Amino acid sequence: MQKILVTGGCGYIGSHTVVDLIANGYEVISIDDNSRSTTYLLDGIEKITGKKLKNYKVDLKNFDDTLAVFQENEDITGIIHFAAYKAVGESVAEPLMYYENNLFSLINLLKCVKEFNIPSFVFSSSCTVYGNPDAIPVTEQSPIKKAESPYGATKQMGEQILCDFAQVAGTKAILLRYFNPVGAHPSIKIGELPLGKPQNLVPAITQTAIGKLPQMTVYGADYPTRDGSCVRDYIHVSDIAHAHTLALEYLENNRNKSNCDVFNLGTGNGVTVLEAIHAFEEVSGVQLNYKIGPRRPGDVVAIYANNQLAVDELGWQIQYNLKDMMRTAWEWEQKVKQDEELMKKQNPVLN
Ligand code: WQD
């Protein structure tokens, strides 16, 4: 059985990928310092897979602690690297924190990859590397433009660091550029857990619908799009997760191909913010309380993927549509609320 190290295994996309890897016969361990996640999702992973995920609570910026994990697990055959800060707005306010965390972590990890000759490495990248594209849909050959934020810059630099390393190391790398991951695992036992006020659209929608937020704001409805709001390519997190399993299989079966392949992970369908809201209202039956506000600095007007390369080369087949994304996101939000109410009953001090 192949052992895969997932960094950020307690996080949103990391936990969903752990579930998919285990379902496909891999042994999985995780490194997650829980600075931006909790162990709440570990329980859900165990309920879905029957396996208890071993998570090393290690800060990847600490090289010795990271190396110790590899010394204890010399049979790691592949790495999927999710652990990074990812809030666009926060990165503008705290650039050094983003460059230090996202790049030092990656470099420490690659030093361990070199030390232990790990053959396969999958990197969590983002469509944000394309900036404001001149032409959509974007392909993997679309120009990489100046990043709109330090977060986006760390993804661009991370891709460069990894590919330069893969040219001289025996490691083969794949960069997966996610568009907008949303929704929750169909079991509704794991999902997205934004810390604090949600920055992203779908958790803002579901938290408004459940009453955690009084009202949400649509950031601009005066863009040159079909209804004035921004266009994105929303993709179910479980479809994203399965693409990582396929990427590992691709790396195992294509050792003589290039050292660093890139794949877009999107549906190929552009959806506006208002269309996303209406899709949510349709599946939930909830009339969403939102207002139209000013544009958000740094927002891209419109972007969605040409995903043909991932379909052709990885054998990736998308399973979930926009209504599935909204339905699972809504059911997960309701489940989290039930758990919070149960915890308050069991621990009155939390009230
Ligand atoms: C989507 C649209 C907002 C919240 C970023 C990163 C990307 C990935 C996902 C990590 C935009 C609008 C949002 C709200 C709104 N990060 N919106 N009201 O900015 O496309 O992508 O997060 O994996 O790499 O770049 O996602 O969900 O924040 O915004 O109107 O309360 O929803 O203006 O048009 P984004 P998002």
Residues whose N, C-alpha, C, O or C-beta is under 5 A from the ligand:
A	BS01	WQD	K86 V88 S126 T128 F179 Q199 N200 L201 V202 A204 T217 V218 Y219 C230 V273 R296 D299
